[in-house]
Amino acid sequence: MMNIDQRPCESQRGGFSFENSRRNAMLEENLSKLGYSAPKARKTGTTIAGIMYKDGVILGADTRATDDMVVADKNCMKIHYIAPNIYCCGAGVAADAEITTQMMASNVELHSLSTGRPPMVVTVTRQLKQLLFRYQGHIGSSLIVGGVDATGTHLYSIYPHGSTDKLPYLTMGAALHSVFSLSLSTDRSGAAAAMSVFEDRYKPNMELKEAKTLVRDAIAAGIFCDLGSGSNVDLCVITKAGVEYLRGYDQPAQKGRKQGEYKYKPGTTAVLTKTVTPLSLDLVEEAVHLMDTK
Amino acid sequence: MERHTTDSRVKGVSTGTTILAVKFRGGVLIGSDSRASIGGSYVASRVINKLIQVHDRIFCCIAGSLADAQAVTRAAKFQLSFHSVQMDSPPLVKAAASVLRELCYSNKEELQAGFITAGWDKKKGPQVYTVSLGGMLLSLPFTIGGSGSTYIYGYVDAKYKADMSREECLQFATNALALAMGRDNVSGGIIHLVVITEEGAEHIVIPGDKLPKFHDQ
């Protein structure tokens, strides 16, 4: 199909076709005029973080998935398996993060079988970045990839448009819907809160216990300070020896316990009068459907 | 000269930026700040290095969308290394700039990245080229770019001298970058400088507390 922007003498170049993007934008505009809004994809809201410590890398994430302002999943898994020595935290649109990481896991397995070598973190990052760049930010997933491979410990962040960054400590949140968004703080999610904890307390070559506490505190900061993040803290510790996946490592947000008894005894409210009026209804039709409970 | 994107319109992570490159006696100096921002209000990274080495003695600095810039420089790096193997000699700085220009011009609808290429080659010695957003290629004795450059046009026009020494040039570039970083909210962090001469490339980092101060209370 011919692209409107192409010069007429050129045949269709390869690559993703963005024709429907224009149609979708027009549809959204027309829908809002009628008073409806386009269905929003479920986002993970989210606070994810990663640090490099003495023996490897620790990834952390909260466990809340939101559908606009409703919590869709109170205990979702945001730390995804890529390879035995490489894990990836995903923020942004839940479906995008999930599918992208699953695809990457199978690509990495095939690549590793083809090369005959265990997979490298930089391979995963390169493939993810090229995939996301090809889709020009329409795949709304922000990722933190961390792992230990033959060349050492690595931690990368990948933004939805395909840019990457390699740092000793990273936090990410849900992607911005549009660059013109005014409520930047809610779109950023807990990333800023978590980063403030890291900037204050991160030291290179920390011990395991200290490092786990730091990541837990950073995610907890995101859980408390961001509406899109909540529930539990998941941690994933990756070292040369192996992986320790700590699902539900901590539950910082405990539901408050009621301090008093709020029940009233029957008879607390006096009954003054009681009137019973039977409604005379005619039975018109009766149908019985048995529920199959086998 | 070139159109400067206002930062809020760059998709994804933006390099914000102040970048410059200056020719001096015997070499060329290329420098940048170290801030990457999202939406003009959150610093995604405060230590990013925007000076990308595309060949032994050719560096380019990036401005605009970080994703686009990373993709384009990767493609350019590959093309240049292949080209240098084919020609059996290091590529010309003009060749590097042309590769970037070709990529920027053919994909001008989709890309939002501008570059400054600087380096040294045997044919013409030290050179500075600028490739703007739409794919215009210009050769200049010195050039500045990025959102922060608007604040230092006056300074560089007044203070630039042809044929400076290495030390004078370092001071000139450091001052210019510090002034821009002081006024532009999406430029900041530390200063990265690379000095390229016939001998090779030397990377200098000036941390935030060692930046020159101008009437800062």
Interface residues (C-beta under 8 A of the other chain):
Chain A: D5 K129 Q130 L132 F133 Q136 G137 Y159 P160 H161 G162 S163 T164 D165 L167 L176 V179 F180 S181 L184 R188 A191 A192
Chain B: S8 R9 V10 K11 G12 V13 A36 I38 G39 S41 Y42 A44 S45 V47 I48 S65 L66 A67 D68 A69 Q70 A71 E109 E110
